[in-house]
Amino acid sequence: MANNMNILHYFLGFPPIHDGGLMIYAKDLAKEQLTLGHNVIMLMPGLYINNTSKSAIKFYKREEGLPIYQIINSQPVSFSGVINPKEFTKEKSINNYCHFLKEYGIEILHVHSLIGFPKELLDEAKKLNIKTIFTTHDYFGLCPKINFFKYNNTICNDYKEGKECFLCNYVELNKLRQLYIKRNLKIIINRNFFLNSTVRSLSSLLHRRKNLIHGEDIDYKKITIDWDKAIEYVKFRNYYKNIIESFDIILFNSSVTKKQFAQYINLDNIRHEILHITRSKIKDNRNIIKYNPKINNKVNFLFMGYLDKKKGFWDLVSVLNEIKDKYTNWQINIYGDYSNVDLSKFDNNFFKFYGKYRYSDLPDMFSNSSILIIPSKWKETFGFIGLEAYSYGIPVLVSENVGFSDLIKDGINGLVYSDDDKNQNLKEKIIELLESPEILLQLHSGILNGNFNYSLIKHAKIILDIYTKLREGSNNENWDINI
């Protein structure tokens, strides 16, 4: 493994600008690489001064020991949709990217999202023979809304030459308008940087407050398609498809993610690997909790995350309501923002709402849980909460839509079910557990008896080995990387 590599990580920034798995992973990986003796710089989208073709990388601050730089006039940043796709493909013809890369002797450019990422930075890196890596945390570029989850709460498998993109983003714009008008919300612009435009501001705001709006029903069948705009979405996809195909290697964080990308990108001539991600706080805590499959004679289900359709929350609620008259030996502990949920419609003998949680709450949450349920309807790229539960010895019932399901041997150390429109498979799995809670003990034992290979330091060394192989120009068949 080479020493003292100069590494540039592009990510989306720290809270309150951005949070979630991407931020955690990129930060933790960069800090570990720094600890291992490498020179690491973090780069993020930053201040948007004017809608211009001029762009520059400038120092922002140091945080957690890492130097953070921002891109002045990056590509637009949106987490909830793209209203004007032309804005996202404008060329940054005047920039200091080449000078920056040369000044710091960058040898590795590791990109964690294409949101706000300028193509010209990748082009300059390629000219300088800097090795480029793309780790997939979202689907932006191939999907303007990031997640391939459509306006009608179904998976997008065919964007129909831009028609579906137009509908998705049209509907999203109307939701944004409703959010702004109904709540009379003010857009607070961080005095230091960010928020490119009204669209960026609103979409970012919606990203943070997505539980505050269901929106009035929109009859999308009556929407008139603007085919000129639909074609712009096709161009948008092709623009980002070309970027993705230009990286030296793509690291998919799960087989789920790879399958989604493979629908749009020909991977035959692109070096790629599946490499599951982790974080610094993931430890082997499997023996810390004295596991009990029944707590107060009940199976305690656990749900963590956004209480929305995409995460499968409402489908799970529907299933549990269907069975509660016949099966009463359960309750579900729900952790997430319920500020826009009418709790009076839930039977409080079964449904327990606890609000948002902090990382320090996990031991108590897991000690009061029989099994975590991750019923996502969208193709979730990984899912850290599954790995967190696993690290504490807590079994997981997970949809095959979730990347974390790669780590589960069905029936041995967890349960994986095939998602279906009527949620029949989820229902059957839940009933099976309620009729035979001893299955949970078997799953817990399967976790204890398995290997635990999710330390960040091991992961960071694998990543550094990949960097080294790229710099050495090794061919795929000559690689000897223990992934």
GICOR-V682635 format. One record per residue. RES is the residue in one letter. BURIAL is # if it has 9 or more other C-alpha atoms within 8 Angstrom, else .. D_LAST is the distance of its C-alpha to the last C-alpha in Angstrom with 1 decimal. Layout:
BEGIN
res: [RES | RES]
burial: [BURIAL | BURIAL]
d_last: [D_LAST | D_LAST]
END
This chain:
BEGIN
res: [M | A | N | N | M | N | I | L | H | Y | F | L | G | F | P | P | I | H | D | G | G | L | M | I | Y | A | K | D | L | A | K | E | Q | L | T | L | G | H | N | V | I | M | L | M | P | G | L | Y | I | N | N | T | S | K | S | A | I | K | F | Y | K | R | E | E | G | L | P | I | Y | Q | I | I | N | S | Q | P | V | S | F | S | G | V | I | N | P | K | E | F | T | K | E | K | S | I | N | N | Y | C | H | F | L | K | E | Y | G | I | E | I | L | H | V | H | S | L | I | G | F | P | K | E | L | L | D | E | A | K | K | L | N | I | K | T | I | F | T | T | H | D | Y | F | G | L | C | P | K | I | N | F | F | K | Y | N | N | T | I | C | N | D | Y | K | E | G | K | E | C | F | L | C | N | Y | V | E | L | N | K | L | R | Q | L | Y | I | K | R | N | L | K | I | I | I | N | R | N | F | F | L | N | S | T | V | R | S | L | S | S | L | L | H | R | R | K | N | L | I | H | G | E | D | I | D | Y | K | K | I | T | I | D | W | D | K | A | I | E | Y | V | K | F | R | N | Y | Y | K | N | I | I | E | S | F | D | I | I | L | F | N | S | S | V | T | K | K | Q | F | A | Q | Y | I | N | L | D | N | I | R | H | E | I | L | H | I | T | R | S | K | I | K | D | N | R | N | I | I | K | Y | N | P | K | I | N | N | K | V | N | F | L | F | M | G | Y | L | D | K | K | K | G | F | W | D | L | V | S | V | L | N | E | I | K | D | K | Y | T | N | W | Q | I | N | I | Y | G | D | Y | S | N | V | D | L | S | K | F | D | N | N | F | F | K | F | Y | G | K | Y | R | Y | S | D | L | P | D | M | F | S | N | S | S | I | L | I | I | P | S | K | W | K | E | T | F | G | F | I | G | L | E | A | Y | S | Y | G | I | P | V | L | V | S | E | N | V | G | F | S | D | L | I | K | D | G | I | N | G | L | V | Y | S | D | D | D | K | N | Q | N | L | K | E | K | I | I | E | L | L | E | S | P | E | I | L | L | Q | L | H | S | G | I | L | N | G | N | F | N | Y | S | L | I | K | H | A | K | I | I | L | D | I | Y | T | K | L | R | E | G | S | N | N | E | N | W | D | I | N | I]
burial: [. | . | . | . | # | # | # | # | # | # | # | # | # | . | . | . | . | # | # | . | # | # | # | # | # | # | . | # | # | # | # | # | # | # | . | . | . | # | # | # | # | # | # | # | # | # | # | # | . | . | . | . | # | # | # | # | # | . | . | . | . | . | . | . | . | # | # | # | # | # | # | # | # | # | # | # | # | # | # | # | # | # | . | . | # | . | . | # | # | . | . | # | . | . | # | # | # | # | . | # | # | . | . | . | . | # | # | # | # | # | # | # | # | # | # | # | # | # | . | # | # | # | . | # | # | # | . | . | . | # | # | # | # | # | # | # | # | . | # | # | # | # | # | # | # | # | # | # | # | # | # | . | . | # | # | . | . | . | # | . | . | # | # | # | # | # | # | # | # | # | # | # | # | . | # | # | . | # | # | # | . | . | . | . | . | . | . | . | . | . | . | . | # | # | # | # | . | . | # | # | # | # | # | # | # | # | # | . | . | . | # | . | # | . | . | . | . | . | . | . | . | . | . | . | . | . | . | . | . | # | # | # | # | # | . | # | # | . | # | # | # | . | # | . | . | . | # | # | # | # | # | # | # | # | # | # | # | # | . | # | # | # | . | . | . | . | . | . | . | # | # | # | . | # | # | . | . | # | # | . | . | # | . | . | # | # | . | . | # | . | # | . | # | # | # | . | . | # | # | # | # | # | # | # | . | # | # | # | # | # | # | # | # | # | # | # | . | . | # | # | . | . | # | . | . | . | # | . | . | # | # | # | # | # | # | # | # | # | . | . | . | . | . | . | . | . | . | . | . | . | # | # | # | # | # | . | . | . | . | . | . | . | # | . | . | # | # | . | # | # | # | # | # | # | # | # | # | # | # | # | # | # | # | # | . | # | # | # | # | # | # | # | # | # | # | # | # | # | # | # | # | # | # | # | # | . | . | # | # | . | . | # | # | # | # | # | # | # | # | . | . | . | # | . | # | # | # | . | # | . | # | # | # | # | . | . | # | . | . | # | # | # | # | # | # | # | # | # | . | . | . | . | . | # | # | # | . | # | # | # | . | # | . | # | # | # | # | # | # | # | . | . | . | # | . | . | . | . | . | . | . | . | .]
d_last: [15.2 | 18.2 | 20.5 | 22.4 | 20.8 | 22.9 | 20.7 | 22.2 | 20.8 | 22.7 | 22.9 | 25.9 | 27.4 | 28.2 | 30.4 | 33.1 | 32.0 | 28.7 | 26.7 | 24.0 | 20.2 | 19.8 | 22.1 | 20.6 | 17.0 | 18.3 | 20.7 | 18.5 | 15.8 | 18.8 | 20.6 | 17.7 | 17.5 | 21.3 | 21.3 | 19.2 | 22.0 | 21.2 | 23.8 | 22.8 | 25.0 | 24.8 | 26.5 | 27.9 | 30.7 | 34.0 | 37.7 | 39.2 | 42.6 | 43.9 | 42.8 | 42.6 | 40.8 | 40.6 | 37.4 | 36.4 | 33.7 | 35.3 | 34.5 | 34.6 | 34.0 | 31.8 | 30.0 | 28.1 | 28.2 | 26.7 | 29.0 | 29.2 | 30.7 | 32.0 | 32.7 | 36.4 | 37.1 | 33.5 | 33.1 | 34.5 | 32.3 | 32.6 | 30.7 | 33.0 | 34.2 | 35.5 | 39.3 | 39.9 | 37.0 | 39.0 | 38.4 | 34.7 | 34.9 | 37.5 | 37.0 | 36.8 | 38.8 | 39.9 | 37.2 | 36.1 | 32.5 | 32.8 | 34.8 | 32.3 | 29.3 | 31.4 | 33.0 | 29.7 | 28.1 | 25.1 | 22.3 | 19.6 | 20.4 | 17.8 | 19.4 | 18.7 | 21.6 | 24.3 | 27.0 | 29.5 | 27.5 | 29.8 | 29.1 | 31.1 | 28.6 | 25.9 | 28.7 | 29.7 | 26.2 | 25.9 | 29.3 | 28.3 | 25.2 | 23.1 | 19.5 | 18.7 | 15.8 | 16.3 | 14.4 | 16.1 | 17.9 | 21.1 | 22.8 | 25.4 | 26.8 | 26.3 | 28.1 | 30.8 | 30.5 | 26.7 | 26.1 | 27.7 | 30.0 | 33.5 | 36.9 | 37.8 | 34.8 | 33.0 | 29.8 | 30.5 | 29.6 | 32.3 | 33.6 | 36.6 | 37.0 | 37.0 | 39.4 | 37.0 | 35.7 | 39.3 | 40.0 | 37.0 | 37.8 | 41.6 | 41.2 | 39.0 | 41.7 | 44.3 | 42.4 | 42.1 | 45.8 | 46.6 | 44.5 | 46.4 | 49.8 | 49.6 | 48.2 | 50.0 | 46.9 | 47.1 | 44.3 | 43.6 | 42.3 | 40.5 | 42.9 | 40.2 | 38.2 | 36.5 | 38.0 | 38.7 | 41.3 | 42.9 | 40.2 | 37.5 | 39.4 | 40.0 | 36.5 | 35.0 | 37.7 | 37.0 | 33.3 | 34.4 | 37.2 | 36.0 | 37.5 | 40.9 | 41.6 | 41.8 | 44.1 | 47.0 | 46.3 | 46.1 | 47.3 | 44.8 | 46.6 | 49.5 | 47.6 | 48.7 | 45.8 | 46.1 | 44.8 | 44.9 | 42.5 | 40.4 | 40.0 | 38.9 | 35.9 | 35.1 | 35.3 | 33.2 | 30.4 | 30.8 | 30.7 | 27.4 | 26.0 | 26.9 | 25.1 | 21.8 | 22.1 | 22.8 | 19.5 | 17.6 | 14.3 | 13.8 | 10.9 | 11.8 | 11.5 | 12.2 | 13.4 | 16.8 | 16.6 | 15.5 | 18.5 | 20.8 | 20.0 | 20.3 | 23.8 | 24.9 | 22.6 | 22.4 | 18.7 | 19.7 | 20.3 | 17.7 | 14.4 | 11.9 | 8.4 | 8.0 | 6.4 | 8.6 | 10.9 | 12.9 | 16.0 | 17.9 | 20.2 | 17.8 | 18.7 | 19.0 | 22.5 | 22.5 | 25.7 | 27.6 | 29.3 | 31.6 | 30.6 | 33.4 | 33.0 | 36.5 | 37.9 | 41.7 | 41.6 | 39.5 | 35.9 | 34.7 | 32.5 | 30.7 | 30.2 | 28.8 | 28.9 | 31.2 | 34.0 | 33.9 | 33.6 | 30.2 | 28.7 | 30.7 | 32.9 | 36.2 | 35.0 | 34.1 | 37.5 | 39.2 | 37.7 | 38.6 | 42.1 | 42.5 | 41.9 | 43.5 | 46.9 | 45.8 | 43.0 | 43.9 | 41.6 | 39.1 | 38.7 | 36.0 | 35.2 | 34.5 | 33.1 | 33.5 | 36.2 | 39.1 | 41.7 | 42.4 | 42.3 | 45.6 | 45.1 | 48.5 | 47.1 | 44.7 | 45.9 | 45.3 | 45.5 | 42.0 | 40.5 | 39.9 | 39.1 | 37.8 | 37.1 | 34.4 | 32.3 | 30.9 | 27.7 | 29.9 | 31.2 | 28.1 | 29.1 | 32.5 | 31.3 | 28.8 | 31.5 | 33.8 | 31.4 | 30.9 | 28.2 | 26.6 | 27.2 | 25.2 | 27.3 | 26.3 | 28.0 | 26.1 | 22.6 | 21.0 | 17.8 | 16.2 | 18.7 | 18.4 | 21.4 | 19.7 | 17.1 | 20.1 | 22.1 | 19.5 | 19.2 | 23.0 | 23.0 | 24.6 | 23.9 | 23.2 | 25.0 | 23.1 | 23.9 | 21.6 | 22.1 | 19.8 | 16.1 | 15.7 | 16.9 | 13.5 | 13.2 | 16.6 | 17.9 | 21.3 | 24.1 | 22.1 | 20.5 | 21.9 | 23.6 | 22.7 | 25.6 | 26.4 | 28.1 | 31.7 | 34.6 | 36.7 | 34.0 | 35.1 | 31.8 | 31.2 | 34.8 | 34.4 | 31.3 | 33.3 | 36.4 | 34.6 | 33.4 | 36.9 | 38.6 | 36.2 | 34.8 | 33.8 | 30.8 | 29.4 | 29.7 | 27.7 | 24.9 | 25.1 | 25.0 | 22.0 | 20.2 | 21.6 | 20.7 | 17.0 | 14.2 | 13.7 | 10.3 | 11.1 | 12.7 | 13.0 | 13.2 | 9.8 | 8.5 | 11.1 | 10.3 | 6.9 | 9.3 | 11.9 | 10.2 | 9.9 | 13.5 | 14.6 | 13.5 | 15.4 | 18.3 | 18.5 | 18.7 | 16.3 | 16.3 | 13.5 | 14.4 | 14.3 | 10.9 | 9.1 | 5.8 | 3.8 | 0.0]
END
